Amino acid sequence: MLQKKTVSVDTASATAATDQFTYKLEDPGNMLFNVVVKRAGQVVTLYSYEHEENNQVAADLVMSLISEIDLASTSNYNSEKSDADKARTEYDKLTAVQKSLVTNYSTLTDMEDIVDALETAIADAVALALNVYKYTEASWRVLVGALNMPETTIADAIEKADALNSAIANLVEL
């Protein structure tokens, strides 16, 4: 059973309509889990859990962050990347037991794979840019076109990574 400790009576009546809530795993080793409320520009702790049985609560926090990642092809790439970064930061704070309770971890790793593929393809293409005069103009234009593709949605990011990898593989040396 979780031990709920109200830090301040004033904050006990916090509501979602008027307050901004955040959940922080402050110290995973000591199992300190805080629910923080921002009210009128001031940050106060609403309650803290300090108990060894809060493993599921900590896992639930991370699962809720991961559930915000939308892998639909029309989702905004930068927004989903940001959500994945936040989820990864909190996931890495969990203990091994807490990590084992996270049931939607594959969503996080799937998004990270998309980000890694795009960032690697862009880095590879940029590295080749130093050798612009080493390749035929036609094959170089294909690479430049791929670099200029948008990465607005997840589908765009995947398409851009694929186009970059294809353009790199098909560069023709002079």
FITI-664045 format. One record per residue: chain; y, x, z of N, C-alpha, C, O in turn; residue in one letter; residue number from 1. Coordinates in steps of 0.1 Angstrom, whole numbers, plus 5000, padded with zeros to 4 digits. Example, Ala and Ser with C-alpha at 12.3 -4.5 7.8 and 13.67 -1.06 7.14 Angstrom:
BEGIN
A;4943;5132;5078;4955;5123;5078;4967;5132;5078;4967;5142;5085;A;1
A;4978;5128;5071;4989;5137;5071;5000;5129;5079;5011;5134;5080;S;2
// end
This chain:
BEGIN
A;4988;5008;5000;5000;5000;5000;5012;5009;5000;5013;5018;5008;M;1
A;5022;5005;4992;5034;5013;4991;5043;5010;5003;5044;4999;5008;L;2
A;5049;5021;5008;5058;5019;5019;5072;5018;5013;5078;5028;5008;Q;3
A;5078;5006;5014;5091;5004;5009;5102;5006;5020;5100;5001;5031;K;4
A;5111;5014;5017;5122;5018;5027;5135;5014;5021;5139;5020;5011;K;5
A;5142;5005;5026;5155;5001;5021;5165;5011;5027;5166;5013;5039;T;6
A;5173;5018;5019;5182;5028;5023;5195;5022;5028;5201;5027;5037;V;7
A;5199;5011;5022;5211;5005;5025;5210;4989;5024;5205;4985;5013;S;8
A;5214;4982;5034;5214;4968;5033;5223;4963;5022;5219;4953;5015;V;9
A;5234;4969;5020;5243;4965;5010;5237;4965;4996;5240;4956;4987;D;10
A;5228;4974;4993;5222;4975;4980;5210;4966;4978;5205;4965;4967;T;11
A;5205;4960;4989;5193;4952;4989;5195;4940;4980;5185;4935;4975;A;12
A;5207;4936;4977;5209;4924;4969;5213;4927;4955;5219;4919;4948;S;13
A;5210;4939;4951;5213;4943;4937;5206;4934;4927;5195;4930;4929;A;14
A;5213;4931;4916;5208;4923;4906;5209;4929;4892;5219;4937;4890;T;15
A;5200;4927;4883;5200;4933;4870;5213;4928;4862;5217;4936;4854;A;16
A;5218;4917;4865;5230;4912;4858;5242;4920;4860;5251;4921;4852;A;17
A;5243;4925;4873;5256;4932;4876;5254;4947;4879;5264;4954;4880;T;18
A;5242;4951;4880;5239;4965;4884;5231;4972;4873;5223;4966;4866;D;19
A;5232;4985;4872;5224;4993;4863;5213;5000;4872;5217;5008;4881;Q;20
A;5201;4998;4868;5190;5004;4876;5184;5016;4868;5183;5015;4856;F;21
A;5181;5026;4875;5173;5037;4870;5162;5040;4879;5163;5038;4892;T;22
A;5152;5046;4874;5140;5049;4882;5138;5064;4881;5137;5069;4870;Y;23
A;5137;5071;4892;5135;5086;4892;5124;5090;4900;5122;5086;4912;K;24
A;5116;5099;4895;5106;5105;4902;5112;5118;4907;5112;5128;4899;L;25
A;5118;5118;4919;5126;5130;4924;5117;5142;4927;5121;5153;4923;E;26
A;5106;5140;4933;5098;5152;4938;5084;5148;4937;5078;5143;4947;D;27
A;5077;5150;4926;5063;5146;4924;5054;5152;4934;5044;5145;4939;P;28
A;5057;5164;4939;5048;5171;4948;5048;5163;4962;5037;5163;4968;G;29
A;5059;5158;4966;5060;5151;4978;5060;5136;4976;5062;5128;4986;N;30
A;5058;5131;4964;5057;5117;4961;5069;5109;4965;5068;5098;4970;M;31
A;5081;5115;4962;5093;5108;4964;5098;5101;4952;5101;5108;4942;L;32
A;5098;5088;4952;5101;5080;4940;5112;5071;4944;5111;5063;4953;F;33
A;5124;5072;4937;5136;5064;4940;5139;5054;4929;5137;5056;4918;N;34
A;5144;5042;4934;5150;5033;4925;5165;5034;4928;5169;5031;4939;V;35
A;5172;5037;4918;5187;5040;4920;5195;5029;4913;5191;5025;4902;V;36
A;5205;5025;4919;5214;5015;4914;5228;5021;4912;5233;5027;4921;V;37
A;5234;5018;4900;5248;5022;4898;5256;5009;4899;5255;5000;4891;K;38
A;5265;5009;4909;5273;4997;4911;5288;5002;4912;5291;5010;4920;R;39
A;5296;4996;4904;5310;4999;4903;5313;5014;4903;5321;5019;4910;A;40
A;5305;5021;4895;5307;5036;4893;5301;5044;4904;5301;5057;4903;G;41
A;5296;5038;4914;5289;5046;4925;5274;5045;4924;5269;5034;4921;Q;42
A;5268;5056;4926;5253;5056;4926;5248;5056;4940;5251;5064;4949;V;43
A;5239;5046;4943;5233;5045;4956;5218;5043;4954;5214;5038;4944;V;44
A;5210;5048;4963;5196;5046;4963;5192;5032;4969;5196;5029;4980;T;45
A;5186;5024;4961;5182;5011;4965;5170;5012;4975;5170;5006;4986;L;46
A;5160;5018;4971;5148;5021;4980;5140;5033;4974;5141;5036;4963;Y;47
A;5133;5038;4983;5125;5050;4980;5110;5047;4984;5108;5040;4994;S;48
A;5101;5052;4976;5087;5052;4980;5083;5066;4984;5085;5076;4976;Y;49
A;5078;5068;4996;5073;5081;5000;5059;5079;5006;5058;5077;5018;E;50
A;5050;5078;4997;5036;5076;5002;5026;5081;4991;5029;5080;4979;H;51
A;5015;5085;4995;5006;5091;4986;5000;5080;4976;4994;5084;4966;E;52
A;5001;5067;4980;4996;5057;4971;5005;5052;4960;5003;5042;4954;E;53
A;5016;5060;4958;5026;5055;4948;5022;5061;4934;5030;5060;4925;N;54
A;5010;5066;4933;5006;5071;4920;5008;5061;4909;5013;5065;4898;N;55
A;5004;5049;4911;5005;5039;4900;5019;5036;4898;5023;5033;4886;Q;56
A;5027;5035;4908;5042;5033;4906;5048;5043;4897;5055;5040;4888;V;57
A;5045;5056;4899;5050;5067;4891;5045;5066;4877;5052;5068;4867;A;58
A;5032;5063;4876;5026;5061;4862;5032;5050;4855;5035;5050;4843;A;59
A;5035;5039;4862;5041;5027;4856;5055;5030;4851;5059;5025;4840;D;60
A;5062;5038;4858;5076;5042;4853;5074;5049;4840;5081;5046;4830;L;61
A;5066;5059;4839;5064;5066;4827;5059;5057;4816;5063;5058;4804;V;62
A;5049;5048;4819;5044;5039;4809;5055;5030;4803;5056;5027;4792;M;63
A;5065;5026;4812;5076;5017;4808;5085;5025;4798;5090;5020;4789;S;64
A;5087;5038;4801;5095;5047;4792;5088;5048;4779;5094;5048;4768;L;65
A;5075;5051;4779;5067;5053;4767;5067;5040;4759;5068;5040;4747;I;66
A;5066;5028;4766;5066;5015;4759;5079;5013;4751;5079;5004;4742;S;67
A;5090;5020;4755;5102;5018;4747;5102;5025;4734;5111;5023;4725;E;68
A;5092;5034;4732;5091;5041;4719;5085;5031;4709;5074;5026;4711;I;69
A;5092;5029;4698;5087;5020;4688;5083;5028;4676;5092;5033;4669;D;70
A;5071;5028;4673;5066;5036;4661;5066;5028;4648;5061;5033;4638;L;71
A;5072;5017;4648;5073;5009;4636;5081;5017;4626;5091;5024;4629;A;72
A;5077;5016;4613;5084;5025;4603;5099;5022;4602;5106;5031;4596;S;73
A;5103;5010;4606;5118;5007;4604;5126;5011;4617;5138;5009;4617;T;74
A;5119;5016;4627;5126;5020;4639;5136;5032;4637;5134;5040;4628;S;75
A;5147;5032;4644;5156;5043;4643;5150;5056;4648;5147;5057;4660;N;76
A;5149;5066;4639;5143;5078;4643;5149;5086;4654;5142;5090;4664;Y;77
A;5163;5087;4654;5170;5094;4665;5168;5087;4678;5167;5094;4689;N;78
A;5169;5074;4678;5167;5066;4691;5153;5068;4696;5151;5070;4708;S;79
A;5143;5067;4688;5129;5069;4692;5127;5083;4697;5119;5085;4706;E;80
A;5133;5093;4690;5131;5107;4694;5137;5108;4708;5131;5115;4717;K;81
A;5149;5102;4710;5155;5103;4724;5146;5096;4734;5145;5102;4745;S;82
A;5141;5085;4731;5132;5078;4740;5119;5087;4743;5115;5087;4755;D;83
A;5114;5093;4733;5103;5102;4735;5106;5114;4744;5098;5118;4753;A;84
A;5118;5119;4742;5122;5131;4750;5123;5127;4765;5119;5134;4774;D;85
A;5129;5115;4768;5130;5110;4781;5116;5108;4787;5114;5112;4799;K;86
A;5108;5101;4780;5094;5099;4785;5087;5112;4788;5080;5113;4798;A;87
A;5088;5122;4779;5081;5135;4781;5086;5141;4793;5079;5147;4801;R;88
A;5099;5141;4796;5105;5147;4808;5099;5141;4820;5096;5148;4829;T;89
A;5098;5128;4821;5093;5121;4832;5078;5123;4833;5073;5125;4844;E;90
A;5071;5123;4822;5056;5125;4822;5053;5139;4828;5043;5140;4836;Y;91
A;5061;5149;4824;5058;5162;4829;5060;5164;4844;5055;5174;4850;D;92
A;5067;5155;4850;5069;5155;4864;5058;5150;4872;5056;5152;4884;K;93
A;5049;5142;4865;5038;5136;4872;5027;5146;4877;5026;5157;4871;L;94
A;5020;5142;4887;5008;5149;4891;4997;5146;4882;4998;5137;4874;T;95
A;4986;5154;4883;4974;5152;4874;4969;5138;4876;4965;5131;4867;A;96
A;4968;5133;4889;4963;5120;4892;4972;5109;4885;4967;5100;4879;V;97
A;4985;5111;4886;4994;5101;4881;4993;5101;4865;4993;5091;4859;Q;98
A;4992;5113;4859;4990;5114;4845;4978;5107;4840;4978;5100;4829;K;99
A;4967;5107;4848;4955;5101;4844;4956;5085;4844;4948;5078;4838;S;100
A;4967;5080;4850;4969;5066;4851;4978;5061;4840;4979;5048;4838;L;101
A;4983;5070;4832;4992;5066;4821;4983;5062;4809;4976;5071;4803;V;102
A;4983;5049;4805;4974;5044;4795;4979;5044;4781;4972;5042;4771;T;103
A;4992;5046;4779;4998;5046;4766;5003;5060;4762;5013;5061;4754;N;104
A;4997;5070;4767;5002;5084;4764;5001;5087;4749;5009;5095;4744;Y;105
A;4992;5082;4742;4990;5085;4728;5003;5080;4720;5006;5087;4710;S;106
A;5010;5070;4724;5022;5066;4717;5032;5078;4718;5039;5081;4708;T;107
A;5033;5084;4730;5042;5095;4732;5038;5107;4723;5047;5112;4716;L;108
A;5026;5110;4723;5021;5122;4715;5022;5119;4700;5025;5128;4692;T;109
A;5020;5106;4696;5022;5102;4682;5037;5105;4677;5039;5110;4666;D;110
A;5046;5100;4686;5060;5102;4682;5064;5117;4682;5071;5122;4673;M;111
A;5058;5125;4692;5061;5139;4692;5055;5146;4679;5061;5156;4674;E;112
A;5044;5141;4675;5038;5147;4662;5047;5144;4650;5049;5153;4642;D;113
A;5053;5132;4650;5063;5129;4639;5075;5139;4640;5079;5144;4629;I;114
A;5080;5140;4651;5092;5149;4653;5088;5163;4650;5096;5170;4643;V;115
A;5077;5168;4655;5073;5182;4652;5071;5184;4637;5075;5195;4632;D;116
A;5065;5175;4630;5062;5176;4616;5076;5177;4608;5077;5186;4599;A;117
A;5085;5169;4612;5098;5169;4605;5106;5182;4608;5111;5188;4599;L;118
A;5106;5186;4621;5113;5198;4625;5107;5210;4619;5115;5219;4615;E;119
A;5094;5211;4618;5088;5222;4612;5091;5223;4597;5093;5234;4592;T;120
A;5090;5212;4590;5093;5212;4576;5107;5216;4573;5110;5223;4564;A;121
A;5116;5211;4581;5130;5215;4579;5132;5230;4582;5139;5236;4574;I;122
A;5126;5235;4593;5128;5249;4596;5122;5257;4585;5127;5268;4581;A;123
A;5110;5253;4579;5104;5261;4568;5113;5261;4556;5115;5271;4549;D;124
A;5119;5249;4553;5128;5248;4541;5141;5257;4543;5145;5263;4534;A;125
A;5146;5256;4555;5158;5264;4558;5155;5279;4557;5163;5287;4552;V;126
A;5143;5283;4562;5140;5298;4561;5139;5302;4546;5142;5313;4542;A;127
A;5134;5293;4537;5133;5296;4523;5147;5297;4516;5149;5303;4506;L;128
A;5157;5290;4523;5170;5290;4517;5176;5303;4515;5185;5306;4507;A;129
A;5171;5313;4523;5176;5326;4522;5172;5333;4509;5177;5343;4505;L;130
A;5162;5327;4502;5156;5333;4490;5159;5324;4478;5150;5323;4469;N;131
A;5170;5318;4478;5173;5308;4467;5171;5314;4453;5167;5306;4444;V;132
A;5174;5326;4451;5174;5332;4438;5160;5337;4434;5158;5343;4424;Y;133
A;5150;5334;4443;5137;5339;4441;5129;5328;4433;5118;5331;4428;K;134
A;5134;5316;4432;5127;5305;4427;5134;5299;4415;5146;5300;4413;Y;135
A;5126;5291;4407;5132;5285;4395;5142;5274;4400;5140;5268;4410;T;136
A;5152;5272;4391;5162;5262;4395;5156;5248;4397;5159;5241;4406;E;137
A;5147;5244;4388;5140;5231;4389;5133;5229;4402;5134;5219;4408;A;138
A;5125;5239;4405;5117;5237;4418;5126;5238;4430;5123;5232;4440;S;139
A;5137;5245;4429;5146;5246;4440;5153;5233;4442;5156;5229;4453;W;140
A;5157;5226;4431;5164;5213;4432;5155;5203;4439;5160;5195;4447;R;141
A;5142;5204;4437;5133;5194;4444;5134;5197;4459;5134;5187;4467;V;142
A;5134;5209;4463;5135;5212;4477;5148;5208;4483;5149;5202;4494;L;143
A;5159;5210;4476;5172;5206;4481;5173;5191;4482;5178;5185;4491;V;144
A;5167;5184;4472;5166;5169;4472;5159;5164;4485;5163;5155;4491;G;145
A;5148;5171;4488;5140;5167;4500;5148;5170;4512;5148;5162;4522;A;146
A;5155;5181;4513;5164;5184;4525;5175;5173;4527;5178;5170;4538;L;147
A;5179;5168;4516;5190;5158;4517;5185;5144;4519;5194;5134;4520;N;148
A;5172;5142;4520;5167;5128;4522;5171;5124;4536;5173;5132;4546;M;149
A;5173;5111;4538;5177;5106;4551;5166;5106;4561;5154;5107;4557;P;150
A;5169;5106;4574;5159;5105;4584;5163;5095;4594;5163;5096;4607;E;151
A;5168;5083;4589;5173;5072;4597;5162;5065;4604;5163;5062;4616;T;152
A;5151;5062;4597;5140;5055;4604;5128;5064;4605;5128;5075;4600;T;153
A;5118;5060;4612;5106;5068;4614;5099;5070;4600;5094;5081;4597;I;154
A;5099;5059;4592;5093;5060;4579;5101;5071;4571;5095;5079;4563;A;155
A;5114;5071;4572;5122;5081;4565;5119;5095;4569;5117;5104;4561;D;156
A;5117;5097;4582;5114;5110;4588;5100;5115;4583;5099;5127;4579;A;157
A;5091;5106;4583;5077;5110;4578;5078;5113;4563;5072;5123;4558;I;158
A;5085;5105;4555;5087;5107;4541;5094;5120;4538;5090;5128;4529;E;159
A;5104;5123;4546;5111;5136;4544;5103;5148;4547;5103;5158;4540;K;160
A;5095;5147;4558;5086;5158;4561;5076;5160;4550;5073;5172;4546;A;161
A;5070;5149;4545;5060;5151;4534;5067;5156;4522;5061;5165;4515;D;162
A;5079;5152;4518;5086;5157;4507;5089;5171;4508;5088;5179;4498;A;163
A;5094;5175;4520;5097;5190;4522;5084;5198;4521;5085;5209;4514;L;164
A;5074;5194;4527;5061;5202;4526;5056;5203;4511;5052;5213;4507;N;165
A;5058;5192;4504;5054;5192;4490;5063;5201;4482;5058;5209;4473;S;166
A;5076;5200;4484;5085;5208;4477;5083;5223;4480;5084;5231;4471;A;167
A;5080;5226;4492;5078;5240;4496;5065;5245;4489;5065;5256;4484;I;168
A;5055;5237;4489;5042;5241;4483;5043;5243;4468;5036;5250;4462;A;169
A;5053;5236;4462;5054;5236;4447;5066;5244;4442;5069;5243;4430;N;170
A;5072;5253;4451;5082;5262;4446;5076;5271;4436;5065;5277;4438;L;171
A;5083;5274;4426;5079;5283;4415;5087;5295;4415;5099;5295;4414;V;172
A;5081;5307;4417;5088;5319;4418;5092;5324;4404;5085;5321;4394;E;173
A;5103;5330;4403;5108;5336;4390;5099;5347;4386;5102;5353;4375;L;174
// end
